[in-house]
Amino acid sequence: MRFRVLGPVRATINGRSLDLGPPKQRCVLAALLVEPGRMVAVETLIERVWGTGPPNRVRSTLYSYVNRIRALLRSAGADPGQLSRLSGGYSLRVPPHHVDMHVFTGLVTQARTAPREESAAELLQEALDLWEAEALSGLHGRWAQSVRVQLHEERLTATLLRNEIRLRQGQAPELLPELRALAISHPLDERVAAQLITVLYECGQQAEALRLYGHVRTELATELGVDPGPDLRRLHQMILKGEPVVASLVPSLAPMPRPRQLPAPPAYFVGRTAELAALDRMAQPASTIAISALGGMGKTWLALHWAHLRLDRFPDGQLYVDLHGFGLEGEPAKPDAVVRGFLEALGVEAARVPREPEAQLGLFRSLVADRRMLIMLDDVRDTAQVAPLLRGSSEGVVITVSRIRLAGLIARHGARSLELDTFGRDEGHLLLTRLLGPARIAEEPEAARALLDHTAGLPLAVGILGARAADNPALPLAALVGELDDEAHRLHAFNAGEPSADLRSMFDSYMQALDEQTTQIFTLFGQIPPGRDMRTFAVAHLANLSTAQARTSLRILEAAYLVQQHRPDRYRMHDLVRLYAVDRGQTSYGGHAPGRCDACSACASRSRPPNDSEPGPA
């Protein structure tokens, strides 16, 4: 069975076309074909087919369309199980080489690395011959249009690459009719104009070539308020001087660069054996891995350490970007800006970058589709920030790193989740030893153990204390312990002199992402004693909120790892997070000082529901 989207959406088996039904049903099929073999979430399918205003009972309608497509597969003798329901979505298990758009992309990729220009031209022509008409003909809506724009930009790029080869092979006259038509449909595209001007000049029509340059210059000024770019201006000057033009063309089919954007691996990485093994299992071709944990847990270090150990898996390069999702300065990075940076890293000239953001995303996905690449997206704020950057069918791996659990990435895009826990004592001791050396640890073993106790297994806290001690070899570890023993000022000890090594700054970055209600509930946890927990009803009562409101904020805090539901409906904090909540909190239980409510029977009783045998918040 073969599927076509480079024209009307069609399916054929043994050359016989199948009736795919009404446009919406064909759109469901197309929405699955762009990502063959991958789970497409129900919500994503609905958005692609019906846009942002789906009708009532849209899920039932989608289910009906899926069943009809299965019936078509069955009637054609194909396995209807190819279209399967997975948790949260559907997957169409069809080989990419049975879908014309993926065949097209593969042929263009092969052409870029072909050893000879003649072979490259043949591959490009084979790819262009796959097109029947406008892509996704007959389908409407924002998603279909965005895919259509992307595919037509790729088609234009392949056409221009083939033309360059033919020009160097002396085939200018054969290109003239097609280029005239392209210039009409792309009047502001300087790449098309440059090729048509070159062909006219090579065909002995110098005057017409110069008139066309003047026309393009006027159109650019009128429509966009800009002058022609440097390449087009240089071509104009060469024609005025009567210089040979084709000989000066720089081939565009040079192999794409292999970016190496990963930061250096962490110098003092220790432990995480189980997590490294989990990454090995999860990192299959076309997979997305979502690493998440409380800030300071070593997520980025783990990802970088693993990536550098497995560079051989990604011979086509590694892309990396810090999305500044929780930075205290500046706004989180936007996907459009990230894509432009990635295109530059992949060797796309500025003049060849499409104007529309959707087309830029499409070009990016096309360039990385069949490459064994690692894409690492660090400090992610939410799923919306990274969803556009996910590739379709691919040989590579995407790793996201975030301080929150990216439930949308897991549910809607099939990402595999890896959550990090605190260090055990052995891992913390090994990291402190790496930082200070075994001799210094041996001099004050009790003080070293006390330091680790105060870090509560948070790797960043261990690193900060280790950095402070390493920077001051004369400072006894016992003196650091003395600072940490004072709970009221303990957080001040976790500051090595810059924001990236300051626990308070790290926790501050969370607060800017929380709404007022959730921040209020966060600070309530600073008013209960260490090691104690609270229930939803107690949180609601103390914050003067409904149970539903309290539950919503608790879910936000839990997703950000700021509270832990260690037992059903029992919430507590990591010791250092609680210290920050104490430091930040301005509310109290009936005016009592933070941390003193364990001695207050009034507060305890009003936080306990009737006939409840378990304690309330304390």
N, C-alpha and C positions, 0 to 999 in steps of 0.2 A: 504494500500500500504506500502511496506517495501523497504528500500534502503540498499545496501551493498557496502562498499568500502574496507572491510578487505579481499581483493582478487580482482577479476575483478569488475569494477563498474557495478552494476546491480540494476534493479528495478523489483519487483514482486508484483502482485496483486492477492490475493487468490491463491498463490503458482505458478502462471503463470508468466514466465519471459517476459519482454518487450524488444524489440529491441531498444537500446538506440543510435544507429547510429555510426558515425565515432569517432575516438579517441578524436578529439578536442571537439566534442559535448558532449561526456561523461566527458571530463575535465571541461566543463562549469558546468555540473550538480554537479560534485564532488566539485568544488570550491564554490558552493552554499550550499552543504550538510554539509561541515565542520562548517558552521555557520547557522544552521537552524533557520528561523524566524528573522534573522537579515539582514539589508540592506547591500549588498556588492556593493561598488561603481563600476561603469563601468570601470574606470581606473584600479582598483584592479583586476577585472575579466580578463581584457585584459592582464595584467602582469602575472597572474597565468596561463593563457592558452597559450599565445604566447611568454612570456618572454619579454626581453627588446628590441627586434627588430620585432614588429608586422608588418604584411603586410599592403599594402594600403587598404583602405576601410574596416579596421578591425571592425569598429563599425557596419557596415552593416552586416558583417559576424556574429558577435556576436548576433545581433538582429535576424538574420535568425535561428541561433541555439536555441535561447530562444523560438522562435515561434514553432520550431519543437518539443521541449520538452513539450510545452503547448499542442500541438496536440497529443502527446503520452499520456499525462495525460487524455485528453478528450476521446481518443479512449479506454482507459482502464476503463472508467467510473469514474475517479477521477475528482475533481474540478480543471480545468485549472487555475482558479484564485488563486490557491495556489502559483503560480509563478507570482508575480506581479511586475510591474515597479513602482519604487518610484523616488522621486527627486534625480537624480544623480546615481541611481543604481537599482539593482534587489533584491528581497527577495523571498525565497522559504519557505512558511509557512508550515512546516511539524514538527510534534512533535519529539523531540530528541530521544524518545524511539522507533521511527520508523526507525532510522538510526543505523546500527550495531556498528559503531565506538563510538557513544555516549552511547549506551547500554553497550559496553565493559568498557568504562571509569566509568560509574555509578556502575557497578558490582564490579570493583576493589576498588572504594571508599567505597562501603558498606563492602567489605571484611576487609578493614583497621579498621573499627569500630565494627566488629562483636564481640559479647560477648564471643564466643567459637571458638577455632581454627578449630574444625570440620566444623562449619558453614562457616568460612573464606575460608577453602580449597574448599568447595563445590562452593562458589561464584566465587572463582578464576578459578576453572575448567570450570564453566559455561561461564565465560568471555573468556577463551582461546578457548573453543569449537566454538566460533563465527568465528574464523579465517578459511578461505578457502585456501588461498595462500598468496603470497606477496601482501601487501596492494597496492591499485591503480594499479593493474596489467594492463599492456598495455598502460599506460599513461607515457609520457616522459616530460622532462623539469625540470627546477630548482625547481619550486614550488612543483610539484608532488613528486620529489625526497626528498625535505625537509620534506614534510608531511609523506612520506613513512619512512624516518629515524626516525622521531618522534614516529610514531605508533609502529615501530618494537622495539624501545627502551622500550616503555611502555609494549609491549608484553613480552620482555625478563624480565623486572622487575617483572611482574605478575607471570611469570613462576618460577623465583627464589624464590619468596615469597611462592608460593605453594609448591615448593620442600622443603623449610625449614620445613614447617609443616609436610610434609610426612616423612622427616628424623626423626623428633621427635616422629612420630607415628610408627617408625620401618619399613618403607617401602623402605629402601635403594635399595634392589635388583630391584624393579620395576622401579626405576629412572635411572638405569645404561644405558640402550640403548639411552634414550632421551638425557642424559647428554653427552654421547660420541659424538652424532651428534652436540650438541650445542658447544662443545669444538672445533670441526672442523670448524664450521662457525664463532666462536668468539675466535680465538687462543690467543688473547692478553687480554681478559677480565678476570681479577683476580677473579671476583665473580663466574663465571662459573667454572674456574679452581679449586677454593676452594671447590665448591660443588662436582665436580667429584672426587677430591682427597679424600674428606670425604666419599663418597659413596664407592669408591674402598677400603678404609681402613675398613669400616664397613662390607664389603663383604669378608673380610679376605685376600685382595690382597694388603698387606702392601708394598711389594717390588714395585709393579706397581705404587702405589700411590707416593712413593718416586721418582721413575723414572719420573713420570709426573711432579712433582715439579721441578726437575732438568731441564726438557725440557722447562717448562714455564719460569724458571729463565733465561735460555739461550736466548729464544725468546725475552723476554723483554729487555735484554741487547743488543741484536743484532739490533732489530727493533727500540727501543725507547731510548736505552742508560740508562736504569733505573734498579734498583733492585726491587724485589717483595715488595709489601707494608707490613706494620706491621701485618695485619690480616693473610696474607698468610704465612709469616715467623713464626708467632706464631703457626699456624696449623702444619707447618713442624716440629717444635720442639716438639709439643705434640705427633705427630706420632713417632718420634725418641724415645721418652720416653715411648711409649706404653700407653699413657693416654687416657681416654675416650674423644672422640671428640664431639659427638652429644650433650652430656649433657652440654657442654660449649657454645653451640650456643645461641646467644642473639636474642630473637624473633624480627623480623623486622616489625611485624604488630601492634606495639604499635600505639595508636592514634597519628595522626600528631599534633604537637604543635599548639596552637592558639596564633599567634604572636600579641603583643600589642605594635606596633612601633610608634603610634602617639605621637608627642611632646605634652607637657602640653598645656591645653587650655589657650588662652590669658587672662591675669588677668584683663584688663580694657576694655573688649569688650562692645561696646554700639551700639544701633541703628540697622540698616540693617534688619528691620522687614520684609520688602517686599522681600528682597533677601533670607532670611531664609525660608520664605514660598515658594519661587520659588524652592529652593533646595529640599524641601519636595515633591513638585510636580514632579520634574525631576528625583529624585533618585528612579527609578523603577528597578526591577531586570534586570540585563544584560545591564544597561545603562552606558554611558560615559558622564560626565559633564565637560565642558571646561569653567573654570572661568578665565576671563581676564580683565585687566585694566592697566592704567598707574601705574608704580612703586610707592609704598607708599600709594596705595589706600586701603590697608587692605584686599587683596585677601586671603592670607594665614590665617590671623586671622579669616576671615569669614568661610573658609573651616574647620579649626580646631574647632572653636566654634560649628558649626553645627554638625561635626562628634562626638564630645563629648556629645552633646545633644541626639544623635541618636545611641549611642553605642548598644542599644538593637536590632537594625536592623542588626547588624553584629556580631552575636555570634561566628562565626568561626574565628574571628580575624581581625586585621587591619594592612596592610603593608604601610609603608611610606618611601619615599626617596626624598632627596633634590638633584635635578639633576644639580644644579649649572650652569644653562643655561646662566645666566648673571653675574656670579661672576667675580670680577676683578683679582682673583688669581686662577691659574690652569685652566684646560680644562673642558668643560661640561662633565658630566658623560656619559659613553657609555652604551647602552642597555645590552650588554653582561655582563658587570660588575654588573649592577643592578640585572640582573636575577640570577647571582651566589649568590649575597647577599640575594635575596628573597628565593632561594632554601635552603640556610643555615637556614634562619628564619623558614622555613617550616619543618625543621628537616631532610633534606636529607643529609646523610653522604657524605663526600668528595669523598669516593671511589665509590659511586653510582651516582655521577654527570656525565652525558655523556660528551664525549670529544668535540663533535661538537657543536658550538653555536646554530645551528638550533635545534638540539636535546635537548639542555638545555632549549630553549624557549618552545619547545613542552612539556617537562616534567613539566615546570612551569605552562603552561596553563592547563595541565591535572590535576595537583594537586589542582588548584583553581576553576576548571570548575563548580563543583556542590556545592561549599561552599559559604555561605552567608558572604562574606568578603568585606571590603572596601580597595581599593588600592588608595593611594593618591600620586600623582606625582607632586612635587613642583618645582617651578622655571624652567619651561620647556622652552627650547630655540626655538624649532620648532617641527612640526609634526613628522618628521623623527626620532626624539629622543625618542618618546613615542609610535609610532605605533606598534613596535614589542612587547611592553609590554601589549597591549590590549588583553583581554581574548576573547575566542569565546563564545559559549553558556554558560551562567553563571547565578548564582543566586545573584551575588554581584554587586557592583558599583565601577566604576573608576572615580576619580576626578583629573583633571589636573589643575594646576595653572600656569599662564604665564603672562608676561608683554606684550605679543603680542597676537593679535587675531589669533587663530590657525584655519585658514580657511580650511586647508587640513584635519584636524581632523573632522571638521564639515561636509565637502563635501564628503569625501571619507569613513569616518568611522561612520557617523551618530551621532556624538557627539551633545549634547544639549548645547547651548551657554548661559552663564550668564555673562554679562558685568557690572562692577561696576562704579558708578558715584561718584562725590565728595560728601562730607558730607554737609547736610544742616546746618544752623546756630544752630538749636536746638541740633543736634547730636554733633557738634563740642563743643558747650558749655557744654554738658553733659560729654564728654570725658575730657575736661580741668578740670571740677569740680571733676571728679573721681581722677584725678592725683594730684590736689592741695588741695582738700577739699573745702566745701562750704564757710567756714569762710574766707579763703584767697580771694576767688572770690568776696565775699561781700565787702571786704575792698577796692578793686579797680575794681569796675564793668566796668567803662569806659575803663580802661587799658585792662581788659580781653576781651572786645568786640573788641578793636583795635588789640589785638594779633590774634584773630580769623579772622579778616578781612585780615590780612597779610598772613594767611595760605591758603587763597583761597579755603577752603574746603578740603584740602589734609590731610587725617588722620595722615600720618607720620609726616607732618609738625606740626600738633597740638601736637602729642606725643613728638616730639623733644623739642618744647618750654616748654611743661609741665614738661618734665624731667629736663630741665635746671633750671626751677624755683623751682622744688621740691628738687633738689640737693643743692640749695642755698636759704634757707628760708628767709634770710635777704635781698635778692635781690628784690627790688620793681618791680612789673610787669611793671610799667611805664618806668623803665630803659631798660627792654627788648624791649618795644615799641620804645624807642629812637633808639636802634640799627636797628630796622626794618624800621624805617622811611627813612633811608638813602638807596635809591634804589641801588646805586652803590656797596654797601657792604652788602646788605640784605641777600644774600645767606650764608654769613659767620655766621649769627646768627642761621641758621638752622644746627647746628653741636653740638651734645651733647658729643663729645669726642671719638667716635669710629665709624668705617665705617658703621655699621648697623644703626646708628643714625646720619647720615650726608647726607643731600640732595645732596650735590655736588658729593659725592661718588656714590650715587644711580644713578644719571644722567650720571656720567662717565661710568657706566657699560653698558649703552645703546650704547655709541659711538663706542665701540670695535666691535659691531655687524653691524655697518653701513659702507657702501662703501664710497669712497671719494666724489662722486657726491652727494649722499644723505646727507652726513655731511655738504657739502657746502650749500645745500638748507636749511638744518636745521638752520644754522647760519644766513641765510638771514632773517629769521623771527625775529631774535633779533634786527633787524635794523628798524622795524616799531613800531609805538607807541603802548602802552598798549590799548587793546580793539579793535584794528583795524585788518583787515584781508588782505589776498592777493588771487588773482586768479592765475590759472595755467599759463595764458599767461604772467602775470607779473613776476612770478617766473622764467619762461623760459627766458624772456628777461634779467632779472637782473643776472641770472647765466650763460648767454651766452650758453643756451642749446636749443635743439628742444623742441617743446611742448610735444612730446611723451616721451622724456627723463625726462622732468620735471614731467609729470604725473606719470611715473613709480616711481620716488623717493617720490612723495607725497603719493602714495599708501603705500609705505613701511613705511613712517612716520605715516600715519594714522593708519595702522595696529598695530603700536607700541604705539599708543595713544600719540605721540609726537606732532601731529597736529590734529585738529578737523575740519571736514567739516560740519560746523554748518548750512550752506545753500548750495544748489547746486553750486559747484565750488567756494566756499568761505571758505578759510582755515585760522584758527587762532590757537593760542596756549593758554594753561593754563598759568596763570600769572607767576607761579614759573618756569615752563619750559621755558617761554620767558626770564626770568631773567638769566637762565643758558645759553640760546642761546646768550644773550647779552654778558655774561661773556666770552663765548668761541669764539664768532665770531671775525673774523679778516678781513672780507670784509666790504665794505661800499658802499653806493649809491654815486658814483662820488666823493668819498673822504670825505663825510660828516660823522659826528660822529653818532654812533648808536643812534636810537631813535629820530633823529632830522628831518627825512625826511617829517614829516607832515608840515613843514614850507617851503619845497622846491618845488616850482611849476615845476621846470625842471624835477625833478625825478618823480613827480606825473604825468606829462603830458606824459613822455615817457613810463610810465607803464599803460597808458590807451589806449585801442584799438580805432580805428576810429569810430565815431558815437556811442560811448557807453555813455549812459546817467548816468551810475553808476560810482562812483569813482574807481580808480585803487587800488593800495595796501593800500593807506591810507584812 
